Amino acid sequence: MLAELFDPVHYRANFFALPTLVTATTLLAFGVMVLVRERHLRVSLAFFLMTATAAVWLLAYSFMYCAVTAPVAATWSTIGHAGVVFIPASVYVYQFTAASLRLYERYKIRARLAWGISALFLATVFSGDLLISGLRLYAWGYYPLYNWGGVLFVGFFSVLMGLSLLHYGSAVRASAPGTAKLRNRGLLQALSVACLGSVDYLPALAVPLYPFGYLPVLGFIVLVNRTIRRHRLVDVTPQLAAPEIIEAMDDALLLLDTDGIVRVANQSACRLFGRSEAELEGTPCAALARSFAPDPDDLARQILGGTLRAHECVTDGGARAASLSSFVVLDAAKSPAAAVWMIRDITKDKAAQQQIERHTERQAALYELNVAATSTLELNAVLDVLLERLATLVPRTATTVMLLEPGTGRLNKVACRGIDEGAWQVEKGLDEGAAHPVLRSKDALSLP
């Protein structure tokens, strides 16, 4: 039979097969597009399964219409029903997933029961004539005829589709005005149109009506595409936005498993360590901690324990400063499942803070000098304040003060700090010669 299935001799061109073939390929392409574009895996996968089952039905029926022999048509009918029997379950499960992520958990047993019943009907497709009793040749080509099992399946299909419409209607009424309500309303309209495709069961029940179920399916594609383009399949959730937030962070972020191995790294972490994401993944935490602490194993233990809170350290030989933080992610049983290590480059912040501190110290020094100069006429008191402030601003340096004689242009030693004053006083130097060129130029000097 497999050889006959792929032998062109057993087929003929049939105009009635073209609409179903076009609809099947369009539906499958639409499902793949949603699977790729919508990044919420559970919702997009459920939607893809729903479209894939219907695509199998329409694609197989296209070849069945073109078959010129009953055995070949029967084989395609069996293949098509492998998709048909799962259509109600896939629609039923998808509406749980799309309406709310928590709704699936609430109706998980019902969803599994729907899949189980569909699997039982699939078994009847391949086990005799319980579901399909034979084929009838209509004007558009061969078409399967249902037995009592087929009647039961139509009932099962009707119940699940009715429940799906009921749930969507409830979701529309319960939703607050906004995107969720508009999305649920759009999906309800699309599903209502798709249910009109049930007319394809009438020829299987010996009613000689052309199966135009592909038209409602095309309407479903148009309506769902419009809804998705306007409102997407799901609301923006932390789970949906998390990857974009992590990649947009300026701080380096590493997700570690319980063994301290890097499993996720954002782009900031790649730039910080000078490695690609693939190179960072699988790297032990202790190996990366060497850049921040002399004891990397101890730092790794603190990271995995989630005890770091804005721990400041230096790296690159003191050229850069970093702030390290970590926290532990718990699973449903409140047991540690992962650790998050965040690294912030605070080099510029530290430099700015030091500049502010130096500026503040300068302002305080100028204020004290001004107070000393205006509150006393004692030169020594003013010089003491000046030398003390200079020692604070420029630590571990020697400072001398010499005054210029206006008439002679000579320098007189007045005070010093950080050197032996007695030796300095008797030392021969600038006081015996002309004034220093800098003093003669009268250019201002600025302290760093």
N, C-alpha and C positions, 0 to 999 in steps of 0.2 A: 504493500500500500504506500510505503514511503516513496518508492520510485514513481508510482502513478501520481502522487501528490505534487511532484515537481516536473511532471511531464506536460509540456504545453498542449499536447494532443487532447488532453482531458479538459481543456478550457476553451471558452469562446469569449469574444468581446461582448460586454453587456453594459449598456448605458446605465442601467439601474445600480451597477456596482460603483460607478464613479463618485456619486455624492457621499456614500458611506466611506469610501477610501479616502477622499479628501478630508472628511470630518475626523476620521481616525488619526490621520497624520497630524492634522491641526491640533487635535486634543492632546496627543502625546507630546508634541513640541511645546504646547502651552504648559503642560505639567512639568516638563524639564526646565522650562524658563523660570517657573515659580520656584522650583527646587533650588535653582542656582541663585536667583535674585533674593529670595526671602531667606534671611539668615537664621530664622528660628527653626531648628532642625525638626522638632516634633511636628509643628504645624505644616511646614512645607513638605515633609515626607508623607504625612497623612493626606495632604492634597494631591501629591503625585500618585499615591496608590489609588486614590479615587479616580483620577483621570486615566491611569494605566489600565485599570480593569475595564473601563468603558471603551478604551482604544482597542484592547484585545477583542472585545465583542464586535465592534464595527469593522475592524480589519479582517477578521476571520469570515464575517458574513459577506464582505466584498468578494472574497475568493469563492465562497459558497454560491453566490449568485452567478458567477462565471463558470461554475462546474457544469459539465455536460453529462456526467455520470453520477448516479445516486451514491455509490461508495465514496467517491471523492468529496461530494457535497456533505455526506454524513461525517466524514473526518473533520472537515472545516466547521461543521456545526458543533462537534464535540470540543474542538479547540476554542470556538467562540464562547461556549457555555462555561469553559474554565474561567473566563473573565466575567461572564454574566452573573454567576452564582455569588461572586464576591462584591458586586456593585452595591447591594443594599448595606452590607456590613461596612464597606469602606466609607460610604456616605454617612452612615450612622456614627461611626467612630470619628470621622473628620469633624462633624458638627460639635461633638464634645470637645475636641481639641481646639477648634477655632474660637468657640464662644468664650472659653476661659481655660487656662491651664489647670486650674483646680477642679474644673468640671469633669475632666477625664478621670482623675483620681476618685471622684465621688461615684462615677458610673463605670468603674473599671470592670466589675463583674459582668455588667450588661454588655460591655464592649467585647469581652472575651467570649461570652455566650454567643454573640452575633457572629464572631469569627468561627466559632465551633460549629454552629448550625450551617454556615456557608460551606465549611469543609465537608460536612455530611452530605450536602447536596452535590458537592464536587465528586464525592465517592459514587453517588448514584449515576452521575454522567458517564463514568467509566465502568459501570457494573450492570450492563444489560439495559432493559427498556423501562426502568422505573420512572425516569424523568422524561425521556424522549422515546415515543413509540415508533417513530418512523419519519419519513419525509414526504412532503407534497410538492408537486411542481406547479407553481403559480406563474403568472405572466412575467413576473420579474425574476424568476428562477426558483431553485429548490429552497424549501423552508421547512424547519423541523416542526413536528406535531407533538404536543405534550401529552403525557400519560397522567395518571393520578398524582404521581410525584411532581410533575410539572405544575399541576394545579396548586399543590401545597406550596411550591416555591413562589408562585405568583402571590399567594396569600402572605407568605413570609416577606416578600418584597414590599407589598402594599403596607404591611404593618410597620416595618422599619422606616419606610419613606414617610409615612404619616407621623411617626414619632419624631423623626428628624425635623419635619416642618413644624410640629408642635413645639419642640425645643427652641427652634429659631424664633418662632413667634413669641415665646416667653422671654427670650433674650432681648428681643426688640422692645417689648413692653417694660422690661426691668431696667434697661440701660438708661442712664442719664443722657440728656441731650448733648450731642457731641459726636466725636469720631466713631466711638464704639457703636453707638446707636445707628449711625448711618451705614457703617460697615455691615452690621448684622442685618439691617433692612435690605441692603444690596444683595447679600448672600441668600437671604430668604427669597427674594424675587428670582434670583438665578436658579435656585433649587426648585422653586415652584414651576418654572418654565421647563427645567430638565425632567420633571416628573411626567410631563406630557409625552415623553418618549416611551412611556409604558404602553402606548398604542401598538408597539411592536410585538406585544404578547398576544394580540388578537389573532393574527394569522396562525400562531402556534396553537390557538384554541379553536382552529378550523373556521375562523371568521375571515373571509377573503378580502381583507383590507390591506392596501399597499402600506408597508412598514416605513412610515416617514419619520421615525424616531430620531433620525440624524438632524432634522431641522431644530427640534427643541435643544438638542445637544449643542448645535452651533449658537443658538440663542444663549445658552448657559455660558459658553466661552466668552461671548461678547459682554454679557452682564458682569461676569466675574472679573474679567480683565478691566472693565471700567471701575469696578469697586476697588480692586487691588491698586490700580494706578492712583486713585484718589485717597484711599484710606489704609492701604496695606492690609496684610492678613491678620496682624496682631498689633496690639498697642506697644508703645515703646516701654520696655521693662528694663530693670537693672541687668538682667541676663542678656538682653538684646544689645544694650548700650555698652556693656562692660568692655568688650574688645576695643571699641573706638576710644573709650575713656583711657584705657591702659596705654594705648599707642600714642595718645595726645599728651600724656603726662611728661612734664619736664624732668621729674625725678626718675631715676632708674628703678625699675621694679623687677624682682625675680620671684617666681613661684617655685618653692622647694617641696619635694615630697618628704615623707617622714624619715627617709634615709639621708636627707640633706642633699639630694641631687636636684639640679636645676631642671625644671620641666617647662617653664614659660619665661621668656625674657622680652621686655619691650624694647623699642628702638633706642630709648635713652640709655638703657643698660648696655646695648651693643656699642654705642658711642663711647660710653664711660670706660669699658674694658677693651675697646678696640677689637672686638670680635663680632662675627655674624651671629644671628640667632641660632643657626644650626650648630655653630661651634660652642655656644654657651650651653645649649641644651645637653644634659648628660654630664655637666661639669660638677664635681663635688663643691659644696659650699665652702669647705675649708681651703680649697685651692684658690678661691676668689678672695677669701678673707685675709690672705697674706698681704694684700695691698693696703690693709687698714690697721693691722695689729701685729705686734711681734709674736703673739701667741695665737695663731689662726684657729687652732682647735677650740680654745676657750671662747673666742668670738663666735665660732660656728655653733657652739652649744647655746650661747645666749640668743643667737638668731633663731635657732630651731625651737627654743623655749619661749620665744615671743617676749623677751624681757627688755629688749633695747628700746629706749625712748629718747630720741634726739641725742644720741651719743656722738659727741664730736671727736674727730680724729684727723690726722694729717696723712697725706699720701703723696706719692711721687717725690719722695725725699724732702717733704715739707713744702713743696711748691703749691700744693692744693690742699684745701680743707674740705671735709665731708661730714655730713650728719647722718647717722645710721639709725634706723628704726625697724622694728619687726613685730609681727603679731601672728597668732596661730589661728588657722581656720578649723572649725570643729565640724564633724559630720552629724548625722541625725542622732547618733547615740552619744553625742557630746564628747567624742574621742578625737584627739588630734588627727586631722586628715592631711594638712599641708601647712606650710609656713610661708609668709610673705615678707620679703626683705626689701626695704625701700632705702635708697641711697640718694641723698641730696647734695649737690655740689654747692658749698657755701663759701667758696674762695672769694668771690666778688662781695658777698655779704660781709665777710670778715674784713676785707680791705676797706669797704665803706665804713664799717663800724670803727675801725682803727683811725680812719681819717676824721670821723666825727669826734672821737675821743681826743685826738691831737688838737683839733680846732677848739674844742672846749677848754683844754688845758691852756692853750695860748690865750684865749679870751680871759681865763681866770688869772693868768700871769700878768697880762696887761692891766687888768682891774686892780690887782694887788699893787703893782708898781705905781699906778695912778694914785691909789689911796696913800701909799707910802710917801710919794712925792708931794702930795698936797697936805698931808697931815703933819709933816715934820720937815725941818730944814736941814736935818742931819744927813749928810751925804753917805755916811757909813750905813745908816739904816736902810736907805734906798738901795745901796749896793748889796747889802745882805739879802734883801728880798729878791733882787735881780739874780744873784748867784744861786740862790736856793731854787728859783724857778728854772734857771738854765740847767741845773743839775738834774731836775725832774724831767725836763723836756729832752735833754741829751745826756742820758746816764753814762757813767763810766768814762767821762771825758774831763780833761783839765781845762779850767776857765781862768782867764786873766782879764783884768780891767785896767786900762791905761787911758789917761786924759790928755788931750792935746792942748799945749800952750799956744794961744792965739798969736802971740807976738813972735815967738821963736820957732813955732812949728815943731817943737820937740814933744815926745811922749813921756808922761810921768806915770810910774807904776803906782796904782792905788789899792787894788784888792785882787785876791786870787782864791780859787777853790779847786781842790783835787791835786795840788802839788805842794811842795815844801815852800812856804811863804818866805822863810829866811833866805834860803838859797836863791829864790827868785829875785828878791829885793837886791841882792848884791851882784846878780848876774848882769854882765854887760850885754846890751842888746839894742833894741830900737830906741831906748830912751836917750841914748847918747848920739844918735844920728838924726837925720831928717825923718820927717813923718813918713809912714808907710804909703806907698803909691795909692792904695785903696782909699786911705783917709784923704789924701790930696784930691782924689777925683770926686770925693763926696758922693759916691754911688751908694744906694741903699743895699743892705745885705738882708736876705731872708733866710730864716732857719727852716730846715725841713720838718 
